[in-house]
Amino acid sequence: MLPARNQRELPWQSTLQRSTVEGEQVRPIFWSYRQASYIARTAAWDEFPNGRWGDRTSPAYGELSEYYLALKRPKLQRTDLWGTTQTEQDVWNVFVRFIDGHVKQLPCQPRVNGAPSSDPSVGWGGDDGVVFQKAYVEFFVAPEKMAHLVKVMRRDYPQLSFHALNRKGDEHRNTPLHSVTAVTWGVFPGTEIVQPTVVGSDSFAAWKGEAFELWQTQWASAYPADSRAHGQEEALSI
């Protein structure tokens, strides 16, 4: 059984194979639910974070074996969870259902402004602290919608930071190259501010390939190859 979040030393789940005793104190948010994948990518690292999330060309990112992309849910369970997405609107509805609490895991987190570290939902790091989170959401968008979305964010939401990549590596962003931003941090008595979860342009580029593979191996493959649902997922993963 997993400990309650407020009983964890850090907001993301540590593992028996590599604990925080060995020096890992920072992790990109993209692998919050992909423990085995993250460990496989960083197994050869001798210290953390070791600056290696700052160079997207570094071999330290590692190649991901097909094992870690293997399906963890039978097709029946996946279609029960996500439904049969015949149209783009159906895909949107999956994310709406997540907001309503019907889909349990998508890569996002809500804004938290000074919650007690003992809070049963968002707390971590033990007692007597205060924790914070920046709102974060990650999603796929059809290529033809991307230009409009970027225009709206730049015009109407200048306070938002965004970074978009397609499968080929073409990108849109309003953050500096090689930037790293803390999205989770905590204030505890007698210590410096702890910033254990980050978003970085280089780590996002490393995550991009894995995310597209998961889209196809987890979602698109839940439907027959000649079905409309399969075609819809393929269209969004260009």
C-alpha positions as a printed Julia matrix, in Angstrom:
238×3 Matrix{Float64}:
   0.0    0.0     0.0
   1.17   3.54   -0.73
   1.49   5.96    2.18
  -0.83   8.94    2.37
   0.63  11.88    0.5
   1.3   13.9     3.67
   3.36  10.95    4.99
   5.71  11.05    2.01
   9.04  12.78    2.23
   8.55  14.28   -1.23
   5.39  14.85   -3.33
   6.3   12.19   -5.87
   6.54   8.54   -4.99
   9.98   7.21   -4.09
  10.84   3.57   -4.75
  12.66   0.77   -3.01
  15.13   0.59   -5.9
  16.25   4.17   -5.38
  15.37   6.19   -2.34
  15.95   9.81   -1.44
  18.77   8.59    0.82
  20.84   8.29   -2.36
  20.44  11.99   -3.05
  17.45  12.34   -5.36
  15.6   15.49   -4.36
  14.23  16.83   -7.66
  12.13  15.15  -10.34
  10.38  16.49  -13.47
   6.6   16.39  -13.09
   6.14  14.42  -16.31
   7.19  11.15  -14.64
   5.01  11.55  -11.53
   3.04   8.42  -12.48
   5.8    6.71  -14.49
   8.14   5.45  -11.78
   9.61   2.49  -13.66
  10.22   4.57  -16.77
  12.01   7.31  -14.85
  14.22   4.81  -13.04
  15.1    3.12  -16.33
  16.1    6.45  -17.88
  18.27   7.54  -14.95
  19.59   4.21  -13.66
  23.19   5.1   -14.54
  23.16   8.48  -12.82
  25.56   8.72   -9.92
  23.95  11.77   -8.32
  20.81  13.88   -8.6
  19.89  16.16  -10.27
  23.48  16.4   -11.52
  22.58  19.06  -14.09
  21.62  16.39  -16.58
  18.09  17.69  -17.06
  19.69  20.79  -18.57
  20.93  19.24  -21.83
  18.39  17.52  -24.04
  21.16  15.98  -26.17
  22.72  14.23  -23.19
  22.84  10.43  -23.45
  21.95  10.45  -19.76
  18.31  10.75  -20.79
  18.59   7.16  -21.91
  16.63   5.17  -24.43
  13.4    3.68  -23.24
  12.95  -0.02  -23.86
   9.62  -1.31  -25.09
   9.13  -2.99  -21.71
   8.27   0.3   -20.09
   5.77   1.09  -22.83
   4.02  -2.25  -22.35
   0.3   -2.08  -21.76
  -0.67  -2.12  -18.11
  -4.42  -2.23  -18.7
  -6.31  -4.79  -20.8
  -8.17  -3.29  -23.76
 -11.53  -3.82  -22.08
 -10.5   -1.82  -19.02
  -9.1    0.98  -21.17
 -12.24   1.32  -23.26
 -14.38   1.22  -20.11
 -12.27   4.02  -18.65
 -11.95   6.27  -21.71
 -14.94   5.22  -23.82
 -14.89   4.95  -27.6
 -13.6    8.25  -28.97
 -15.27   8.61  -32.37
 -14.66  12.37  -32.65
 -12.3   15.0   -31.3
 -15.1   16.14  -29.0
 -15.11  12.65  -27.47
 -11.42  13.08  -26.64
 -12.16  16.43  -25.0
 -14.87  14.74  -22.93
 -12.29  12.35  -21.44
 -10.48  15.36  -19.96
 -13.78  16.81  -18.73
 -14.5   13.49  -17.0
 -11.08  13.73  -15.35
 -11.99  17.16  -13.94
 -15.24  15.63  -12.66
 -13.25  12.88  -10.93
 -14.19   9.95  -13.18
 -10.73   9.45  -14.73
  -8.16   9.04  -11.99
  -4.8    9.9   -13.55
  -3.85  12.57  -16.03
  -0.63  14.6   -15.88
  -1.8   17.72  -14.08
  -1.97  19.32  -10.66
  -4.12  22.08   -9.13
  -2.91  25.38   -7.74
  -2.1   25.19   -4.01
  -1.26  28.34   -2.06
   0.1   27.67    1.41
  -1.6   24.43    2.44
  -0.39  22.71    5.63
   2.16  20.01    4.87
  -0.06  17.64    6.85
  -2.97  18.14    4.43
  -4.27  14.66    3.48
  -4.7   15.59   -0.2
  -1.75  17.81   -1.15
   0.58  17.62    1.85
   4.05  16.08    1.9
   7.31  16.38    3.82
   5.95  15.75    7.3
   4.35  18.13    9.79
   4.86  21.82   10.6
   5.44  22.94    7.01
   3.58  24.82    4.3
   3.37  23.58    0.7
   2.69  25.3    -2.61
   1.92  24.18   -6.17
   1.65  25.94   -9.49
  -1.29  24.8   -11.59
  -0.07  22.47  -14.33
  -1.83  20.57  -17.1
  -0.51  18.49  -19.98
  -2.58  17.48  -22.99
  -2.6   16.59  -26.68
  -4.06  18.98  -29.24
  -4.76  18.59  -32.94
  -2.12  20.36  -35.09
  -4.67  22.63  -36.76
  -5.79  23.9   -33.33
  -2.28  24.64  -32.12
  -1.75  28.01  -33.82
  -5.05  29.35  -32.51
  -4.35  28.11  -29.0
  -0.91  29.75  -28.93
  -2.41  33.01  -30.21
  -5.05  33.04  -27.48
  -2.55  32.24  -24.72
  -0.16  34.96  -25.83
  -2.93  37.54  -26.19
  -5.25  36.8   -23.27
  -3.18  34.85  -20.73
   0.32  36.36  -20.59
   0.76  34.98  -17.07
   0.7   31.41  -18.4
   3.89  29.57  -19.28
   3.49  27.07  -22.1
   5.6   24.66  -24.11
   4.34  22.57  -27.02
   6.17  19.95  -29.08
   5.01  17.76  -31.93
   6.36  14.32  -32.7
   8.99  15.77  -35.07
  10.29  18.15  -32.4
   8.85  21.43  -33.74
   8.08  23.58  -30.73
   6.18  26.62  -29.47
   7.06  28.13  -26.09
   7.11  31.42  -24.22
   9.85  30.39  -21.79
  13.64  30.7   -22.26
  15.54  27.82  -23.79
  16.88  25.39  -21.15
  14.63  26.97  -18.5
  13.63  25.05  -15.36
  10.71  26.13  -13.17
   9.66  24.72   -9.8
   5.99  23.72   -9.79
   5.95  22.27   -6.26
   7.77  23.7    -3.26
   7.59  23.62    0.51
   8.65  25.76    3.47
   9.7   23.87    6.61
  11.21  25.06    9.91
  14.98  25.33    9.99
  15.61  24.43    6.34
  15.9   26.11    2.98
  12.86  26.13    0.69
  12.45  22.68   -0.87
  11.62  22.55   -4.6
  11.18  18.86   -5.44
   9.06  18.98   -8.61
  10.06  20.94  -11.7
   9.08  21.62  -15.29
  11.96  22.1   -17.71
  12.15  22.62  -21.45
  14.82  19.95  -21.87
  13.15  17.33  -19.7
   9.88  18.02  -21.55
  11.66  17.33  -24.84
  12.88  14.02  -23.41
   9.37  13.18  -22.18
   7.76  14.06  -25.52
   8.76  10.85  -27.29
   7.53   8.7   -24.43
   4.23  10.6   -24.27
   3.5   10.06  -27.97
   4.35   6.37  -27.68
   2.04   6.02  -24.7
  -0.75   7.77  -26.62
  -0.52   5.1   -29.29
   0.32   2.04  -27.2
  -2.18   2.82  -24.43
  -5.02   4.71  -26.11
  -5.03   4.21  -29.88
  -4.26   0.49  -29.56
  -7.36  -0.01  -27.42
  -9.39   0.14  -30.65
  -9.23  -1.92  -33.87
  -6.73  -0.51  -36.38
  -9.45   0.05  -39.0
 -11.87   1.74  -36.59
 -12.81   5.41  -36.54
 -11.72   5.63  -32.89
  -8.21   4.41  -33.75
  -8.0    6.91  -36.61
  -9.06   9.75  -34.32
  -6.26   9.01  -31.84
  -3.72   8.71  -34.67
  -4.77  12.12  -36.01
  -3.98  13.75  -32.67
  -0.53  12.16  -32.33
   1.24  13.72  -35.31
